[in-house]
C-alpha cells in the first residue's frame, strides 16, 4: 500500500520541491526587497488632442444648372434618356439606380468621417519602458537624477520631454556601469494605453519601501531627515552584502508608433535609449522616471535584483 502511494505521488515531488524553493527564495528576501527607497520624476495627461473637422459639401450643381441637395448628385432632367427607351418606366429605373448609388456613397462617406473622428478622439498611443540595472558605483548618475528632480518642470509637455532627454543622456554617458537591462513596448488606443501605463508605473513604484524624493506634475516632495536616516540604517548596505546595484526605469507614453528593440547587448540598449529619448514634446503624453535606491547609503543587492527585477538580462 505504501509503495503504491509512493508511486502515485512521485511525479508530483519535483514540482512541489521547485515551488518550495521559489517560495523560500521569495520569502527569504522579501524584507530586503522592500528595503529600497525610490525616486520619481514624472507627469502628463492622457487627453485626446483637440481637433476640429469640417464635413465636405455634399451638394453638387449639374452642368445644366440643375441643383440637388441632401448629399446626392445633381443630374439634368433630360427626356428621353437614350438607351433606356425614353419612357416613364425607363426614367423611373434610372432614378432608382441613382438613389441607390447616392445612398451607398453617403454611407461610405459617413463611415469614413466617423472613423477619422474616432481616431482623433481615441488615437493610438505607444507605451514603452526601458529599464537599466547599473553598478552602485554610478553615484554621480544618482546625483544627476536627484538634481533633475528638484529643478525639473514636470507640468508641461516641453518640461517632460526635457526630463526624458536628460535622463536618457545621463544613462548613455555611463555605459561602463551597465549590467542589466530590459525593454517593453506596445501600442493601444488611448484609454487602454492609459490603463497599461498606470499598471506599469504602479508595478515599479510598489517595489519601493518609500518614495524619498518625488517631482510629479511639478509637486516636489521629499522625505524628512529622520525617515532618510531609517532608510540608510535598515537598507541592504547595513548587511554589507556583495553586488550592489541601482535600477533606473524610464516609462513613456507617446502618440504614434514607438517600438523598442529587445536588449541583447550594449548596442541594442544604446539604441533603445536613443529611441525613447528622442520622443518630442508634442508626442509625449506621460512620463515616469523611477530609480531605486534613492536615499544615500541605500543599495540593491544581487538577491534584490533577482527578486524584484527577474525580467532584466545581462548586457
ZADO-1210 file (C-alpha; in nm, 4 decimals, padded with zeros to 6 digits):
<atoms>
<atom x="00.0000" y="00.0000" z="00.0000" code="UNK" pos="1"/>
<atom x="00.2818" y="00.2375" z="00.0903" code="UNK" pos="2"/>
<atom x="00.4673" y="00.1568" z="-00.2312" code="UNK" pos="3"/>
<atom x="00.1526" y="00.2203" z="-00.4343" code="UNK" pos="4"/>
<atom x="00.1014" y="00.5563" z="-00.2617" code="UNK" pos="5"/>
<atom x="00.4642" y="00.6494" z="-00.3254" code="UNK" pos="6"/>
<atom x="00.4223" y="00.5616" z="-00.6932" code="UNK" pos="7"/>
<atom x="00.1200" y="00.7913" z="-00.7172" code="UNK" pos="8"/>
<atom x="00.2788" y="01.0968" z="-00.5560" code="UNK" pos="9"/>
<atom x="00.6294" y="01.0537" z="-00.7014" code="UNK" pos="10"/>
<atom x="00.5579" y="01.2521" z="-01.0242" code="UNK" pos="11"/>
<atom x="00.4488" y="01.5491" z="-00.8102" code="UNK" pos="12"/>
<atom x="00.7557" y="01.5566" z="-00.5839" code="UNK" pos="13"/>
<atom x="00.9846" y="01.7521" z="-00.8165" code="UNK" pos="14"/>
<atom x="00.7342" y="02.0280" z="-00.8996" code="UNK" pos="15"/>
<atom x="00.6477" y="02.0635" z="-00.5303" code="UNK" pos="16"/>
<atom x="01.0153" y="02.0842" z="-00.4401" code="UNK" pos="17"/>
<atom x="01.0766" y="02.3502" z="-00.7059" code="UNK" pos="18"/>
<atom x="00.7770" y="02.5506" z="-00.5836" code="UNK" pos="19"/>
<atom x="00.9030" y="02.5267" z="-00.2275" code="UNK" pos="20"/>
<atom x="01.2454" y="02.6586" z="-00.3286" code="UNK" pos="21"/>
<atom x="01.0905" y="02.9521" z="-00.5150" code="UNK" pos="22"/>
<atom x="00.8709" y="03.0405" z="-00.2169" code="UNK" pos="23"/>
<atom x="01.1650" y="03.0108" z="00.0191" code="UNK" pos="24"/>
<atom x="01.3729" y="03.2428" z="-00.2004" code="UNK" pos="25"/>
<atom x="01.0918" y="03.4950" z="-00.2275" code="UNK" pos="26"/>
<atom x="01.0008" y="03.4919" z="00.1418" code="UNK" pos="27"/>
<atom x="01.3606" y="03.4826" z="00.2480" code="UNK" pos="28"/>
<atom x="01.4340" y="03.8037" z="00.0606" code="UNK" pos="29"/>
<atom x="01.1009" y="03.9762" z="00.0974" code="UNK" pos="30"/>
<atom x="01.2286" y="04.2090" z="00.3673" code="UNK" pos="31"/>
<atom x="01.5331" y="04.3153" z="00.1696" code="UNK" pos="32"/>
<atom x="01.3257" y="04.3568" z="-00.1466" code="UNK" pos="33"/>
<atom x="01.1113" y="04.6126" z="00.0293" code="UNK" pos="34"/>
<atom x="01.4032" y="04.7919" z="00.1889" code="UNK" pos="35"/>
<atom x="01.4949" y="05.0052" z="-00.1121" code="UNK" pos="36"/>
<atom x="01.3974" y="05.3693" z="-00.1234" code="UNK" pos="37"/>
<atom x="01.2941" y="05.5232" z="-00.4542" code="UNK" pos="38"/>
<atom x="01.2901" y="05.8446" z="-00.6515" code="UNK" pos="39"/>
<atom x="01.0320" y="05.9615" z="-00.9045" code="UNK" pos="40"/>
<atom x="01.0070" y="06.2272" z="-01.1754" code="UNK" pos="41"/>
<atom x="00.7008" y="06.2417" z="-01.3968" code="UNK" pos="42"/>
<atom x="00.3742" y="06.3863" z="-01.5093" code="UNK" pos="43"/>
<atom x="00.1475" y="06.4189" z="-01.8080" code="UNK" pos="44"/>
<atom x="-00.2119" y="06.3603" z="-01.9057" code="UNK" pos="45"/>
<atom x="-00.3855" y="06.1139" z="-02.1346" code="UNK" pos="46"/>
<atom x="-00.6019" y="06.3641" z="-02.3174" code="UNK" pos="47"/>
<atom x="-00.7001" y="06.3341" z="-02.6793" code="UNK" pos="48"/>
<atom x="-00.5773" y="06.6236" z="-02.8914" code="UNK" pos="49"/>
<atom x="-00.8422" y="06.8848" z="-02.9712" code="UNK" pos="50"/>
<atom x="-00.9135" y="06.8848" z="-03.3420" code="UNK" pos="51"/>
<atom x="-01.1927" y="07.0318" z="-03.5499" code="UNK" pos="52"/>
<atom x="-01.3413" y="06.8694" z="-03.8548" code="UNK" pos="53"/>
<atom x="-01.5289" y="07.0276" z="-04.1417" code="UNK" pos="54"/>
<atom x="-01.7527" y="06.7895" z="-04.3279" code="UNK" pos="55"/>
<atom x="-01.7157" y="06.8125" z="-04.7045" code="UNK" pos="56"/>
<atom x="-02.0024" y="06.9603" z="-04.9029" code="UNK" pos="57"/>
<atom x="-02.2489" y="06.7024" z="-05.0189" code="UNK" pos="58"/>
<atom x="-02.4316" y="06.9148" z="-05.2799" code="UNK" pos="59"/>
<atom x="-02.3415" y="06.9325" z="-05.6417" code="UNK" pos="60"/>
<atom x="-02.4517" y="07.1602" z="-05.9243" code="UNK" pos="61"/>
<atom x="-02.5238" y="06.9924" z="-06.2511" code="UNK" pos="62"/>
<atom x="-02.3636" y="07.1288" z="-06.5672" code="UNK" pos="63"/>
<atom x="-02.7038" y="07.2388" z="-06.6977" code="UNK" pos="64"/>
<atom x="-02.7778" y="07.4392" z="-06.3811" code="UNK" pos="65"/>
<atom x="-02.9937" y="07.1838" z="-06.2027" code="UNK" pos="66"/>
<atom x="-02.9337" y="07.1603" z="-05.8256" code="UNK" pos="67"/>
<atom x="-02.9920" y="06.8765" z="-05.5864" code="UNK" pos="68"/>
<atom x="-02.9124" y="06.8981" z="-05.2119" code="UNK" pos="69"/>
<atom x="-02.9230" y="06.6461" z="-04.9315" code="UNK" pos="70"/>
<atom x="-02.5967" y="06.4730" z="-05.0163" code="UNK" pos="71"/>
<atom x="-02.6770" y="06.3480" z="-05.3674" code="UNK" pos="72"/>
<atom x="-02.5593" y="06.4171" z="-05.7176" code="UNK" pos="73"/>
<atom x="-02.7394" y="06.6672" z="-05.9402" code="UNK" pos="74"/>
<atom x="-02.8290" y="06.5497" z="-06.2896" code="UNK" pos="75"/>
<atom x="-03.0009" y="06.7336" z="-06.5750" code="UNK" pos="76"/>
<atom x="-03.3565" y="06.6248" z="-06.6209" code="UNK" pos="77"/>
<atom x="-03.3344" y="06.5006" z="-06.9811" code="UNK" pos="78"/>
<atom x="-03.6075" y="06.3202" z="-07.1717" code="UNK" pos="79"/>
<atom x="-03.5806" y="06.0911" z="-07.3431" code="UNK" pos="80"/>
<atom x="-03.2730" y="05.9184" z="-07.1905" code="UNK" pos="81"/>
<atom x="-03.1096" y="05.7355" z="-07.4751" code="UNK" pos="82"/>
<atom x="-03.0521" y="05.3645" z="-07.4262" code="UNK" pos="83"/>
<atom x="-03.3423" y="05.3147" z="-07.1852" code="UNK" pos="84"/>
<atom x="-03.6402" y="05.3532" z="-07.4152" code="UNK" pos="85"/>
<atom x="-03.7208" y="05.7090" z="-07.3128" code="UNK" pos="86"/>
<atom x="-04.0423" y="05.6065" z="-07.1363" code="UNK" pos="87"/>
<atom x="-04.1576" y="05.6668" z="-06.7837" code="UNK" pos="88"/>
<atom x="-04.0551" y="05.3160" z="-06.6770" code="UNK" pos="89"/>
<atom x="-03.7011" y="05.3671" z="-06.8023" code="UNK" pos="90"/>
<atom x="-03.6716" y="05.7022" z="-06.6253" code="UNK" pos="91"/>
<atom x="-03.8048" y="05.5545" z="-06.3031" code="UNK" pos="92"/>
<atom x="-03.5435" y="05.2768" z="-06.3186" code="UNK" pos="93"/>
<atom x="-03.2686" y="05.5319" z="-06.3698" code="UNK" pos="94"/>
<atom x="-03.3845" y="05.7333" z="-06.0683" code="UNK" pos="95"/>
<atom x="-03.3842" y="05.4191" z="-05.8526" code="UNK" pos="96"/>
<atom x="-03.0275" y="05.3385" z="-05.9616" code="UNK" pos="97"/>
<atom x="-02.9192" y="05.6951" z="-05.8834" code="UNK" pos="98"/>
<atom x="-03.0899" y="05.6808" z="-05.5436" code="UNK" pos="99"/>
<atom x="-02.9146" y="05.3543" z="-05.4515" code="UNK" pos="100"/>
<atom x="-02.5775" y="05.4865" z="-05.5682" code="UNK" pos="101"/>
<atom x="-02.6330" y="05.8064" z="-05.3731" code="UNK" pos="102"/>
<atom x="-02.7227" y="05.6133" z="-05.0577" code="UNK" pos="103"/>
<atom x="-02.4133" y="05.3942" z="-05.0838" code="UNK" pos="104"/>
<atom x="-02.1838" y="05.6926" z="-05.1378" code="UNK" pos="105"/>
<atom x="-02.3292" y="05.8729" z="-04.8370" code="UNK" pos="106"/>
<atom x="-02.2946" y="05.5621" z="-04.6233" code="UNK" pos="107"/>
<atom x="-01.9270" y="05.5157" z="-04.7153" code="UNK" pos="108"/>
<atom x="-01.8600" y="05.8869" z="-04.6620" code="UNK" pos="109"/>
<atom x="-02.0221" y="05.8798" z="-04.3179" code="UNK" pos="110"/>
<atom x="-01.8237" y="05.5711" z="-04.2192" code="UNK" pos="111"/>
<atom x="-01.5008" y="05.7389" z="-04.3294" code="UNK" pos="112"/>
<atom x="-01.5763" y="06.0561" z="-04.1328" code="UNK" pos="113"/>
<atom x="-01.6749" y="05.8621" z="-03.8205" code="UNK" pos="114"/>
<atom x="-01.3538" y="05.6622" z="-03.8426" code="UNK" pos="115"/>
<atom x="-01.1476" y="05.9805" z="-03.8765" code="UNK" pos="116"/>
<atom x="-01.3168" y="06.1416" z="-03.5760" code="UNK" pos="117"/>
<atom x="-01.2786" y="05.8227" z="-03.3694" code="UNK" pos="118"/>
<atom x="-00.9066" y="05.8069" z="-03.4490" code="UNK" pos="119"/>
<atom x="-00.8651" y="06.1696" z="-03.3424" code="UNK" pos="120"/>
<atom x="-01.0566" y="06.1387" z="-03.0147" code="UNK" pos="121"/>
<atom x="-00.9136" y="05.7944" z="-02.9317" code="UNK" pos="122"/>
<atom x="-00.5742" y="05.7847" z="-03.1087" code="UNK" pos="123"/>
<atom x="-00.3172" y="05.5090" z="-03.0999" code="UNK" pos="124"/>
<atom x="-00.0646" y="05.5503" z="-02.8186" code="UNK" pos="125"/>
<atom x="00.2600" y="05.3633" z="-02.7619" code="UNK" pos="126"/>
<atom x="00.3635" y="05.2686" z="-02.4091" code="UNK" pos="127"/>
<atom x="00.7355" y="05.1955" z="-02.3822" code="UNK" pos="128"/>
<atom x="00.9661" y="05.1048" z="-02.0955" code="UNK" pos="129"/>
<atom x="01.3439" y="05.0919" z="-02.0699" code="UNK" pos="130"/>
<atom x="01.4955" y="04.9581" z="-01.7502" code="UNK" pos="131"/>
<atom x="01.8661" y="04.9623" z="-01.6707" code="UNK" pos="132"/>
<atom x="02.0462" y="04.7999" z="-01.3785" code="UNK" pos="133"/>
<atom x="02.3766" y="04.9726" z="-01.3043" code="UNK" pos="134"/>
<atom x="02.6607" y="04.9135" z="-01.0632" code="UNK" pos="135"/>
<atom x="02.6199" y="05.1087" z="-00.7421" code="UNK" pos="136"/>
<atom x="02.9419" y="05.2928" z="-00.8225" code="UNK" pos="137"/>
<atom x="02.7286" y="05.5071" z="-01.0546" code="UNK" pos="138"/>
<atom x="02.6608" y="05.7518" z="-00.7717" code="UNK" pos="139"/>
<atom x="02.7085" y="06.0525" z="-00.9983" code="UNK" pos="140"/>
<atom x="02.4190" y="05.9277" z="-01.2098" code="UNK" pos="141"/>
<atom x="02.2068" y="05.9019" z="-00.8984" code="UNK" pos="142"/>
<atom x="02.3088" y="06.2558" z="-00.8034" code="UNK" pos="143"/>
<atom x="02.2186" y="06.3815" z="-01.1514" code="UNK" pos="144"/>
<atom x="01.8683" y="06.2336" z="-01.1196" code="UNK" pos="145"/>
<atom x="01.8233" y="06.3939" z="-00.7772" code="UNK" pos="146"/>
<atom x="01.9244" y="06.7364" z="-00.9126" code="UNK" pos="147"/>
<atom x="01.6931" y="06.6904" z="-01.2089" code="UNK" pos="148"/>
<atom x="01.4035" y="06.6016" z="-00.9786" code="UNK" pos="149"/>
<atom x="01.4484" y="06.9211" z="-00.7775" code="UNK" pos="150"/>
<atom x="01.4594" y="07.1612" z="-01.0713" code="UNK" pos="151"/>
<atom x="01.2537" y="06.9965" z="-01.3481" code="UNK" pos="152"/>
<atom x="00.9278" y="07.1430" z="-01.4755" code="UNK" pos="153"/>
<atom x="00.7051" y="06.8360" z="-01.4985" code="UNK" pos="154"/>
<atom x="00.3793" y="07.0244" z="-01.5570" code="UNK" pos="155"/>
<atom x="00.4255" y="07.0806" z="-01.9311" code="UNK" pos="156"/>
<atom x="00.4984" y="06.8515" z="-02.2287" code="UNK" pos="157"/>
<atom x="00.8119" y="07.0522" z="-02.3047" code="UNK" pos="158"/>
<atom x="00.9386" y="07.0100" z="-01.9498" code="UNK" pos="159"/>
<atom x="00.8666" y="06.6367" z="-01.9557" code="UNK" pos="160"/>
<atom x="01.0474" y="06.5990" z="-02.2878" code="UNK" pos="161"/>
<atom x="01.3462" y="06.7748" z="-02.1328" code="UNK" pos="162"/>
<atom x="01.3400" y="06.5322" z="-01.8370" code="UNK" pos="163"/>
<atom x="01.3252" y="06.2389" z="-02.0790" code="UNK" pos="164"/>
<atom x="01.6198" y="06.3657" z="-02.2818" code="UNK" pos="165"/>
<atom x="01.8365" y="06.4452" z="-01.9811" code="UNK" pos="166"/>
<atom x="01.7648" y="06.1085" z="-01.8189" code="UNK" pos="167"/>
<atom x="01.8482" y="05.9079" z="-02.1298" code="UNK" pos="168"/>
<atom x="02.1583" y="06.1202" z="-02.1919" code="UNK" pos="169"/>
<atom x="02.2762" y="06.0537" z="-01.8366" code="UNK" pos="170"/>
<atom x="02.2356" y="05.6795" z="-01.8905" code="UNK" pos="171"/>
<atom x="02.4032" y="05.6903" z="-02.2321" code="UNK" pos="172"/>
<atom x="02.7054" y="05.8682" z="-02.0856" code="UNK" pos="173"/>
<atom x="02.7770" y="05.5869" z="-01.8387" code="UNK" pos="174"/>
<atom x="02.7854" y="05.2585" z="-02.0340" code="UNK" pos="175"/>
<atom x="03.0666" y="05.1353" z="-01.8108" code="UNK" pos="176"/>
<atom x="02.8115" y="05.0855" z="-01.5324" code="UNK" pos="177"/>
<atom x="02.5547" y="04.8914" z="-01.7366" code="UNK" pos="178"/>
<atom x="02.4955" y="04.5404" z="-01.6043" code="UNK" pos="179"/>
<atom x="02.1285" y="04.4509" z="-01.6597" code="UNK" pos="180"/>
<atom x="01.8648" y="04.5866" z="-01.8940" code="UNK" pos="181"/>
<atom x="01.5247" y="04.5196" z="-02.0435" code="UNK" pos="182"/>
<atom x="01.2718" y="04.6857" z="-02.2722" code="UNK" pos="183"/>
<atom x="00.8999" y="04.6631" z="-02.3327" code="UNK" pos="184"/>
<atom x="00.6779" y="04.8398" z="-02.5862" code="UNK" pos="185"/>
<atom x="00.3231" y="04.8034" z="-02.7095" code="UNK" pos="186"/>
<atom x="00.0592" y="05.0093" z="-02.8866" code="UNK" pos="187"/>
<atom x="-00.3073" y="05.0556" z="-02.7964" code="UNK" pos="188"/>
<atom x="-00.5903" y="05.3042" z="-02.8163" code="UNK" pos="189"/>
<atom x="-00.5864" y="05.5958" z="-02.5753" code="UNK" pos="190"/>
<atom x="-00.7973" y="05.4501" z="-02.2928" code="UNK" pos="191"/>
<atom x="-00.6290" y="05.1090" z="-02.2992" code="UNK" pos="192"/>
<atom x="-00.2853" y="05.2724" z="-02.3201" code="UNK" pos="193"/>
<atom x="-00.3555" y="05.4823" z="-02.0112" code="UNK" pos="194"/>
<atom x="-00.4523" y="05.1714" z="-01.8130" code="UNK" pos="195"/>
<atom x="-00.1376" y="04.9922" z="-01.9297" code="UNK" pos="196"/>
<atom x="00.0851" y="05.2883" z="-01.8435" code="UNK" pos="197"/>
<atom x="-00.0641" y="05.3180" z="-01.4948" code="UNK" pos="198"/>
<atom x="-00.0247" y="04.9444" z="-01.4370" code="UNK" pos="199"/>
<atom x="00.3443" y="04.9504" z="-01.5284" code="UNK" pos="200"/>
<atom x="00.4083" y="05.2608" z="-01.3171" code="UNK" pos="201"/>
<atom x="00.2333" y="05.1153" z="-01.0120" code="UNK" pos="202"/>
<atom x="00.4236" y="04.7885" z="-01.0503" code="UNK" pos="203"/>
<atom x="00.7565" y="04.9686" z="-01.0370" code="UNK" pos="204"/>
<atom x="00.6568" y="05.2094" z="-00.7588" code="UNK" pos="205"/>
<atom x="00.5308" y="04.9223" z="-00.5423" code="UNK" pos="206"/>
<atom x="00.8874" y="04.7931" z="-00.5254" code="UNK" pos="207"/>
<atom x="00.9921" y="05.0955" z="-00.3184" code="UNK" pos="208"/>
<atom x="00.9688" y="05.0937" z="00.0577" code="UNK" pos="209"/>
<atom x="00.9231" y="05.4723" z="00.0306" code="UNK" pos="210"/>
<atom x="00.9478" y="05.7441" z="-00.2329" code="UNK" pos="211"/>
<atom x="01.2042" y="05.9618" z="-00.0623" code="UNK" pos="212"/>
<atom x="01.2161" y="06.2157" z="-00.3482" code="UNK" pos="213"/>
<atom x="00.9338" y="06.2870" z="-00.5926" code="UNK" pos="214"/>
<atom x="00.8549" y="06.5529" z="-00.8518" code="UNK" pos="215"/>
<atom x="00.5236" y="06.4716" z="-01.0174" code="UNK" pos="216"/>
<atom x="00.3397" y="06.7408" z="-01.2147" code="UNK" pos="217"/>
<atom x="00.5732" y="06.9966" z="-01.0507" code="UNK" pos="218"/>
<atom x="00.4751" y="06.8935" z="-00.6970" code="UNK" pos="219"/>
<atom x="00.8048" y="06.8360" z="-00.5197" code="UNK" pos="220"/>
<atom x="00.8041" y="06.6034" z="-00.2185" code="UNK" pos="221"/>
<atom x="01.0979" y="06.4821" z="-00.0139" code="UNK" pos="222"/>
<atom x="01.1146" y="06.2588" z="00.2908" code="UNK" pos="223"/>
<atom x="01.2314" y="06.4189" z="00.6148" code="UNK" pos="224"/>
<atom x="01.5790" y="06.3575" z="00.7517" code="UNK" pos="225"/>
<atom x="01.4568" y="06.1110" z="01.0153" code="UNK" pos="226"/>
<atom x="01.2947" y="05.8935" z="00.7520" code="UNK" pos="227"/>
<atom x="01.6065" y="05.9043" z="00.5395" code="UNK" pos="228"/>
<atom x="01.8173" y="05.8009" z="00.8353" code="UNK" pos="229"/>
<atom x="01.5967" y="05.4974" z="00.8948" code="UNK" pos="230"/>
<atom x="01.6260" y="05.4035" z="00.5269" code="UNK" pos="231"/>
<atom x="02.0039" y="05.4225" z="00.5451" code="UNK" pos="232"/>
<atom x="02.0281" y="05.2113" z="00.8612" code="UNK" pos="233"/>
<atom x="01.7760" y="04.9492" z="00.7518" code="UNK" pos="234"/>
<atom x="01.8829" y="04.9239" z="00.3895" code="UNK" pos="235"/>
<atom x="02.0808" y="04.6374" z="00.2393" code="UNK" pos="236"/>
<atom x="02.4046" y="04.8313" z="00.2843" code="UNK" pos="237"/>
<atom x="02.3820" y="04.7641" z="00.6570" code="UNK" pos="238"/>
<atom x="02.4398" y="04.3924" z="00.5879" code="UNK" pos="239"/>
<atom x="02.7407" y="04.4662" z="00.3631" code="UNK" pos="240"/>
<atom x="02.6240" y="04.2179" z="00.1014" code="UNK" pos="241"/>
<atom x="02.8260" y="04.1940" z="-00.2243" code="UNK" pos="242"/>
<atom x="02.6886" y="04.3004" z="-00.5603" code="UNK" pos="243"/>
<atom x="02.5220" y="04.6386" z="-00.5175" code="UNK" pos="244"/>
<atom x="02.3126" y="04.7988" z="-00.7908" code="UNK" pos="245"/>
<atom x="02.0999" y="05.0961" z="-00.8920" code="UNK" pos="246"/>
<atom x="01.7985" y="05.0471" z="-01.1207" code="UNK" pos="247"/>
<atom x="01.6620" y="05.3271" z="-01.3405" code="UNK" pos="248"/>
<atom x="01.3265" y="05.2880" z="-01.5144" code="UNK" pos="249"/>
<atom x="01.2079" y="05.5139" z="-01.7971" code="UNK" pos="250"/>
<atom x="00.8389" y="05.4734" z="-01.8789" code="UNK" pos="251"/>
<atom x="00.6893" y="05.6858" z="-02.1589" code="UNK" pos="252"/>
<atom x="00.3557" y="05.7105" z="-02.3380" code="UNK" pos="253"/>
<atom x="00.3689" y="05.8739" z="-02.6806" code="UNK" pos="254"/>
<atom x="00.1269" y="05.9283" z="-02.9664" code="UNK" pos="255"/>
<atom x="00.2008" y="05.7178" z="-03.2703" code="UNK" pos="256"/>
<atom x="00.4371" y="05.4281" z="-03.3065" code="UNK" pos="257"/>
<atom x="00.7314" y="05.3686" z="-03.0747" code="UNK" pos="258"/>
<atom x="00.8859" y="05.0231" z="-03.0961" code="UNK" pos="259"/>
<atom x="01.1938" y="04.9423" z="-02.8908" code="UNK" pos="260"/>
<atom x="01.4427" y="04.6653" z="-02.9709" code="UNK" pos="261"/>
<atom x="01.4891" y="04.3750" z="-02.7340" code="UNK" pos="262"/>
<atom x="01.8071" y="04.4253" z="-02.5344" code="UNK" pos="263"/>
<atom x="02.0679" y="04.1620" z="-02.6136" code="UNK" pos="264"/>
<atom x="02.3856" y="04.3705" z="-02.5960" code="UNK" pos="265"/>
<atom x="02.5149" y="04.7167" z="-02.5061" code="UNK" pos="266"/>
<atom x="02.4487" y="04.8253" z="-02.8647" code="UNK" pos="267"/>
<atom x="02.0786" y="04.7340" z="-02.8518" code="UNK" pos="268"/>
<atom x="02.0464" y="04.9038" z="-02.5130" code="UNK" pos="269"/>
<atom x="02.2043" y="05.2174" z="-02.6570" code="UNK" pos="270"/>
<atom x="01.9604" y="05.2030" z="-02.9484" code="UNK" pos="271"/>
<atom x="01.6608" y="05.1643" z="-02.7139" code="UNK" pos="272"/>
<atom x="01.7703" y="05.4620" z="-02.5017" code="UNK" pos="273"/>
<atom x="01.8204" y="05.6782" z="-02.8099" code="UNK" pos="274"/>
<atom x="01.4773" y="05.5884" z="-02.9485" code="UNK" pos="275"/>
<atom x="01.2810" y="05.6560" z="-02.6307" code="UNK" pos="276"/>
<atom x="01.4845" y="05.9675" z="-02.5557" code="UNK" pos="277"/>
<atom x="01.4086" y="06.1189" z="-02.8958" code="UNK" pos="278"/>
<atom x="01.0312" y="06.1408" z="-02.8376" code="UNK" pos="279"/>
<atom x="00.9315" y="06.5048" z="-02.8879" code="UNK" pos="280"/>
<atom x="00.7161" y="06.7088" z="-02.6524" code="UNK" pos="281"/>
<atom x="00.4224" y="06.7255" z="-02.8935" code="UNK" pos="282"/>
<atom x="00.4028" y="06.3436" z="-02.8955" code="UNK" pos="283"/>
<atom x="00.4791" y="06.2779" z="-02.5295" code="UNK" pos="284"/>
<atom x="00.1632" y="06.2233" z="-02.3253" code="UNK" pos="285"/>
<atom x="00.3004" y="06.0907" z="-01.9950" code="UNK" pos="286"/>
<atom x="00.6368" y="06.0116" z="-01.8403" code="UNK" pos="287"/>
<atom x="00.7680" y="05.8347" z="-01.5320" code="UNK" pos="288"/>
<atom x="01.1385" y="05.8230" z="-01.4441" code="UNK" pos="289"/>
<atom x="01.1896" y="05.5972" z="-01.1423" code="UNK" pos="290"/>
<atom x="01.5082" y="05.4914" z="-00.9716" code="UNK" pos="291"/>
<atom x="01.5974" y="05.2784" z="-00.6738" code="UNK" pos="292"/>
<atom x="01.7528" y="05.3242" z="-00.4337" code="UNK" pos="293"/>
<atom x="01.7293" y="05.6973" z="-00.3789" code="UNK" pos="294"/>
<atom x="01.8348" y="05.7536" z="-00.0168" code="UNK" pos="295"/>
<atom x="02.2064" y="05.7893" z="00.0368" code="UNK" pos="296"/>
<atom x="02.3614" y="05.4676" z="00.1646" code="UNK" pos="297"/>
<atom x="02.0731" y="05.2515" z="00.0427" code="UNK" pos="298"/>
<atom x="02.1520" y="04.9908" z="-00.2273" code="UNK" pos="299"/>
<atom x="02.0079" y="04.6915" z="-00.4092" code="UNK" pos="300"/>
<atom x="02.1837" y="04.3574" z="-00.3680" code="UNK" pos="301"/>
<atom x="02.2103" y="04.0725" z="-00.6182" code="UNK" pos="302"/>
<atom x="01.9303" y="03.8942" z="-00.4345" code="UNK" pos="303"/>
<atom x="01.7143" y="04.2076" z="-00.4620" code="UNK" pos="304"/>
<atom x="01.7749" y="04.2165" z="-00.8368" code="UNK" pos="305"/>
<atom x="01.6677" y="03.8525" z="-00.8769" code="UNK" pos="306"/>
<atom x="01.3574" y="03.9016" z="-00.6646" code="UNK" pos="307"/>
<atom x="01.2413" y="04.2435" z="-00.7831" code="UNK" pos="308"/>
<atom x="01.3649" y="04.2559" z="-01.1445" code="UNK" pos="309"/>
<atom x="01.3604" y="03.8976" z="-01.2747" code="UNK" pos="310"/>
<atom x="01.2987" y="04.0071" z="-01.6366" code="UNK" pos="311"/>
<atom x="01.6217" y="04.2026" z="-01.6757" code="UNK" pos="312"/>
<atom x="01.9003" y="04.0465" z="-01.8812" code="UNK" pos="313"/>
<atom x="02.2760" y="04.0754" z="-01.8561" code="UNK" pos="314"/>
<atom x="02.4288" y="04.3131" z="-02.1076" code="UNK" pos="315"/>
</atoms>
